[in-house]
Amino acid sequence: LCGPTPARPRGGALSLLEGGRCIVTLMGVLGDVPPTDPDAFLGFARDLALPDVYEAIAEAEPLDEAVTHRHPTSVWNRYDRMRTFPQGLAVVGDAVCALNPIYGQGMTVAALEAGALRRSLARGAGLDSAAFQRDVGRIAGGAWALATGADLTFPEVEGKRTPLTRVLGGYVARLQSGASR
């Protein structure tokens, strides 16, 4: 339930669990950090562009204290571009590409990389590490382009804006708008 506004790009989500419980996630960018104080947390949710999260938690009883997680920057270690790579070594997950968790891509990318490793090992000739890292680079590349395209829609975010990042940033904005309806 993201609803960024020009002044406050914020979002929130509810993940339903068993027993009628849920995990509440509030998101802010560019230093707009959701507070952990219960009243301020509720106020942050009230300020979202859409009322859904606030309405769901306004009368709810927290089961625990709120915790914060900060993701200072996304990093892509380009092992796929190395001229030589240590044979028998496989690098996957956040060790290759640590993505902004707001976009929810990290576990999917890691699962796709695990599938690529399984296929590589199933060939029976041992692991060709350099070829595997090129596969990982292709897998990470799409998620990286989407995440950085969205991040670079904010003028305060440093980075090169290319035609691709502008198209992807616009796509994410339209996707978020459509998802809110």
C-alpha positions in Angstrom: 0.0 0.0 0.0 2.5 2.6 -1.2 1.2 6.0 -1.7 4.2 8.3 -2.2 3.4 12.0 -2.3 5.9 14.6 -3.5 6.6 15.9 0.1 6.6 12.5 1.8 7.4 9.4 -0.1 6.1 6.8 2.4 4.5 3.4 2.3 3.0 0.7 4.5 2.1 -2.9 4.2 0.3 -5.5 6.3 1.4 -9.2 6.1 -1.3 -11.5 7.4 -0.1 -14.3 9.7 -1.9 -17.2 11.4 -4.2 -16.6 14.3 -5.5 -13.2 13.1 -2.1 -11.6 13.5 -0.2 -9.5 11.1 3.2 -7.8 10.6 3.0 -4.1 10.0 5.7 -2.5 7.9 6.1 1.2 7.5 8.6 2.6 5.0 10.1 6.0 4.5 12.9 7.2 2.2 15.6 9.9 2.2 15.8 10.1 6.0 12.0 9.9 6.7 12.3 7.0 9.1 9.2 5.5 10.7 9.3 5.9 14.4 9.2 3.1 17.0 7.3 5.0 19.6 3.7 3.5 19.5 1.9 6.8 19.2 4.3 8.2 16.6 4.2 4.9 14.7 0.4 5.2 14.5 0.8 8.9 13.4 3.2 7.9 10.6 0.7 5.3 9.4 -2.1 8.0 9.6 0.0 10.2 7.3 0.2 7.6 4.5 -1.5 8.6 1.2 -4.0 5.7 1.6 -5.8 5.0 4.9 -5.8 1.2 4.8 -2.8 0.5 7.1 -3.8 3.1 9.6 -7.4 1.9 9.7 -6.3 -1.7 10.2 -4.0 -0.9 13.1 -5.7 2.1 14.8 -7.5 -0.1 17.4 -5.1 -3.0 17.2 -2.9 -4.1 20.2 0.8 -4.4 19.4 2.3 -7.8 20.3 5.8 -6.4 20.6 7.8 -3.2 20.3 8.5 -1.8 16.8 12.0 -2.3 15.4 13.7 -0.4 12.6 15.9 -1.6 9.7 17.8 0.9 7.6 19.2 0.0 4.2 21.7 2.8 3.4 22.5 1.8 -0.2 22.0 -0.9 -2.7 25.2 -2.7 -3.8 25.9 -5.0 -6.8 29.2 -6.7 -6.8 29.8 -7.5 -10.4 31.4 -11.0 -10.1 29.9 -11.7 -13.5 32.4 -9.3 -15.1 35.5 -10.7 -13.6 38.0 -12.0 -16.2 39.0 -14.9 -13.9 36.9 -16.3 -11.1 38.0 -19.0 -8.5 36.9 -22.4 -9.7 34.5 -24.1 -7.3 33.3 -20.8 -5.7 29.6 -19.7 -6.0 28.5 -16.3 -4.7 24.8 -15.7 -4.4 22.2 -13.6 -2.6 23.1 -10.3 -0.9 26.7 -11.2 -1.3 26.2 -10.5 -5.0 23.4 -8.0 -5.1 22.0 -6.3 -1.9 18.7 -4.7 -3.0 16.6 -2.2 -1.2 14.2 -4.4 0.8 11.3 -2.0 0.2 10.9 -3.5 -3.3 10.6 -7.1 -2.0 13.0 -8.7 -4.6 15.8 -10.1 -2.5 14.4 -13.5 -1.6 13.1 -14.0 -5.2 16.5 -13.2 -6.7 18.3 -15.5 -4.2 15.8 -18.3 -5.1 16.4 -17.8 -8.8 20.1 -17.9 -8.2 19.7 -21.2 -6.2 17.8 -22.6 -9.1 20.6 -21.6 -11.5 23.1 -23.3 -9.2 21.1 -26.5 -9.1 20.9 -26.5 -12.9 24.6 -25.8 -13.2 25.5 -28.7 -10.9 23.0 -31.0 -12.5 25.1 -30.9 -15.7 27.4 -33.3 -14.0 30.7 -31.7 -15.0 31.3 -29.8 -11.7 30.7 -26.2 -11.2 31.9 -23.8 -13.9 32.1 -20.9 -11.5 32.7 -18.1 -14.1 29.7 -19.3 -16.2 27.6 -19.6 -13.0 28.5 -16.0 -12.0 27.5 -14.8 -15.4 24.1 -16.5 -14.9 23.8 -14.8 -11.5 24.6 -11.5 -13.1 21.7 -11.9 -15.6 19.3 -12.8 -12.8 20.4 -9.9 -10.6 20.4 -7.4 -13.5 16.7 -7.2 -14.0 15.9 -6.7 -10.3 18.8 -4.2 -10.1 17.5 -2.2 -13.0 13.9 -2.1 -11.5 15.1 -1.1 -8.0 17.5 1.5 -9.1 15.0 2.9 -11.7 12.6 3.4 -8.8 15.2 4.9 -6.5 16.4 7.3 -9.1 13.0 8.9 -9.4 13.9 10.8 -6.3 16.2 13.8 -7.3 18.1 13.5 -4.0 19.3 10.0 -4.8 22.7 10.0 -6.4 23.3 8.0 -9.5 23.3 8.1 -13.3 19.9 8.5 -14.9 19.6 6.7 -18.2 16.6 6.3 -20.5 16.1 2.8 -19.0 16.1 4.1 -15.4 13.6 6.8 -16.3 11.3 4.2 -18.0 11.5 1.8 -15.1 11.0 4.5 -12.6 7.8 5.6 -14.4 6.7 2.0 -14.6 7.1 1.5 -10.9 5.2 4.8 -10.2 2.3 3.6 -12.4 2.4 0.1 -10.8 2.2 1.6 -7.3 -0.7 3.9 -8.4 -2.6 1.0 -9.9 -2.0 -1.3 -7.0 -3.5 1.3 -4.7 -6.9 0.9 -6.5 
